Amino acid sequence: MEEKSYKEYLEHITTFIFDVDGVLTDGSVTVTTTGEMLRTMHIKDGYALKTAVDKGFNVCIISGGSNEGVRIRLQGLGITDIYLGAHNKIEQLQDYFEKKNITSENVLYMGDDIPDYPVMQLIGLPCCPQDAVPEIKNISKYISHKKGGKGAVRDVIEQVLKVQNNWSGHFSANYD
């Protein structure tokens, strides 16, 4: 049986789930003298996330990190389903699926490293940034041409919304 192209999954996506470090960020952490860990996110990823929320898609974040600044940023984009400090991502995934009555074939998950591996095996459309680790690339149905924190999230959201005729004509100045 021939493997489906990732593009055949795009029209059925209703839900986006993203890791943070290495996906919404480039994986770098700046540590201040007080021990605070600072991350940088791409504004174009923010625009795409806000657009997906505005268009009625489910958007969820599941991350092992627990930076409250990340939560505040994501909430500002309209994302309400944010699981930080998730050391067993499958538990959060199952909780989210139950809460929203979601089935895996309608989900796009983007991860970049080994903690994402078990979750990505359960997802309809596992994706990763261009700079993900080899194990994640091997199980991804789509590898973005963009790196983590450099537009990979925008890449996948924009593709889904374009296929579903939800991208063009949407303009919002409230994404940053």
Residue pairs with C-beta under 8 A, 6 or more apart in sequence:
4 141
6 125
6 127
6 141
6 142
7 159
7 163
9 105
9 108
9 124
9 125
9 141
10 125
10 159
10 160
10 163
10 164
11 163
11 164
12 105
12 106
12 124
13 57
13 106
13 107
13 108
13 124
13 125
13 160
13 164
14 57
14 58
14 102
14 106
14 107
15 57
15 58
15 59
15 60
15 100
15 102
15 106
15 107
15 108
16 49
16 52
16 57
16 58
16 59
16 60
16 107
16 108
16 110
16 156
16 157
16 160
17 59
17 60
17 61
17 62
17 93
17 96
17 107
17 108
17 109
17 110
17 119
17 123
18 24
18 59
18 60
18 61
18 62
18 109
18 110
18 111
18 153
19 61
19 62
19 63
19 110
19 111
19 112
19 113
19 115
19 116
20 39
20 61
20 63
20 65
20 67
20 70
20 84
21 27
21 29
21 39
21 63
21 64
21 65
21 112
22 111
22 112
22 113
22 129
22 131
22 132
22 148
22 149
23 110
23 111
23 112
23 128
23 129
23 148
23 149
23 152
23 153
24 41
24 42
24 45
24 61
24 70
24 148
24 149
24 153
25 39
25 40
25 41
25 148
25 149
26 40
26 147
26 148
26 149
26 150
27 112
27 131
27 148
27 149
28 39
28 40
28 149
29 37
29 38
29 39
30 37
30 38
30 39
31 37
31 38
32 38
37 67
38 69
39 67
39 69
39 70
40 149
41 73
41 149
42 149
42 150
42 151
42 153
42 154
43 175
43 176
44 151
44 154
45 149
45 151
45 152
45 153
45 154
46 73
46 77
46 175
46 176
47 154
47 172
47 175
47 176
48 153
48 154
48 157
48 158
48 161
49 59
49 74
49 77
49 78
49 79
49 153
49 157
49 175
50 77
50 78
50 172
50 174
50 175
51 157
51 161
51 167
51 170
51 172
51 175
52 59
52 157
52 160
52 161
53 59
53 77
53 78
53 79
54 78
54 170
54 172
55 161
55 166
55 170
57 160
58 81
58 100
58 102
59 78
59 79
59 81
60 79
60 81
60 82
60 83
60 96
61 74
61 79
61 81
61 82
61 83
61 84
62 83
62 86
62 89
62 92
62 93
62 96
62 119
63 70
63 83
63 84
63 85
63 86
64 85
64 86
64 87
64 89
64 115
65 84
65 85
66 84
66 85
67 84
68 84
70 84
71 82
71 84
74 82
75 82
77 175
81 96
81 99
81 100
83 89
83 92
83 95
83 96
86 92
89 115
89 116
89 118
89 119
90 118
90 119
90 122
93 119
93 122
96 102
97 103
97 104
104 122
104 123
104 124
105 124
106 124
107 123
107 124
107 125
108 123
108 124
108 125
108 127
108 156
108 160
109 116
109 119
109 120
109 123
109 125
109 126
109 127
110 126
110 127
110 128
110 129
110 144
110 152
110 153
110 156
111 117
111 119
111 120
111 126
111 128
111 132
111 136
112 128
112 129
112 131
112 132
112 133
112 136
112 148
113 132
113 133
113 136
114 133
114 135
114 136
116 128
116 136
117 135
117 136
117 139
120 126
120 136
120 139
120 140
121 139
125 141
125 142
126 139
126 140
126 141
127 140
127 141
127 142
127 143
127 144
127 156
128 136
128 137
128 140
128 142
128 143
128 144
128 152
129 143
129 144
129 146
129 147
129 148
129 149
129 150
129 152
130 143
130 144
130 145
130 146
130 147
130 152
131 147
131 148
132 140
132 143
132 148
137 143
142 156
144 151
144 152
144 155
144 156
145 155
146 152
146 154
146 155
158 167
161 167
162 168
